[in-house]
Structures are given as C-alpha cells and as structure tokens.
C-alpha cells in the first residue's frame, strides 16, 4: 500500500461516540453533548447514529489543548 493510499484510508477512519468515550475516559453522554452543542464535528448516519472522523477528533483535541494552555496562563 502506498503512502497516499494509507493516508486516505486513515482519513476515512470513523469512530462512534462509545469509542470516543472509551478513548477520552468520559461518558457517552458527554460525547453526545459535545456533538449536540456543535463542539465536536460529527456525521449523522442513521436516525440515532453518529460517526466522527478520526482526523476531526485529532484536530478537535488539538484545539482543546490549545484553549486549555491559553486559559492556564
């Protein structure tokens, strides 16, 4: 697999709210609240199903870290 194929596959990697809650050690309700508030970018794929791109999650986490660092100063 070429690097560009590997990158496009990674870009298409999706997580569900439960997987994100496990990764971040927060409740599923917290993840759903972030989605509802528009804070965490997500895609609705069914009547009650959400998916979050791994790349979007990584960018969101970077922004959260930046905001926290600014608030700490």
N, C-alpha and C positions, 0 to 999 in steps of 0.2 A: 504494500500500500504506500502510495506516495505521500509526501508531507501535506500537499494540498488536499488530498482525499482524507487524510487523518484529521486535518483542521476542520473541514466541512462536516465530517462525522461528529466531531466534538461540538461544533456549533449547533448541531441538531439534537444534542442530548437534552432531554427534558426530565424534570423531577416533579413529583406530586407534592402536595402540602405535607403529607405524612413523612416523606423522605427528608424534606427541608426541616421539619420539626425535629427529626432524629439528628440531623447534622448539626443544627444550631442549639439543640437541647432546650427548646421552647415548646409550648403546647401547640397542637394543631390549630386550636382556636386563635392563637396569637398570629400564626402564619396567615390564616384566613382573614383576620382583621387587617393585617398589612395589605393583603390583596384588595379587600373591600375599600380601604382608605386610598388606594392607588399608590401606595408607597412602594410596594413590590410588584413589578411588572409580571402579569400572568395572562394566560390564554385559556378561555373557557372552551372546553372540548365536548361538553355534554351539558345536560340540564343542571348537574351539580358537580361537575368535574373540572378541575383546574390543573394546568400544567405550567411550569416555569422553566424557561431555558436556563441551562447551567451557566451560560455566559452572562445572562441577565442577572442571575443570582450573584455571580462573582463581582460584577460591576456594582450592584446594589450594596454588597458587603463592603467594597472599597469606599463607596460614598459614606456609608455609616461610620466606618473607621475614621475617615477624614473629618466628619462632623463631630465625632467624639473627641478627636485630637484638638480641634479648634475650641470646643466647649471646655476642655481641661485647662486651657491656657488662660 
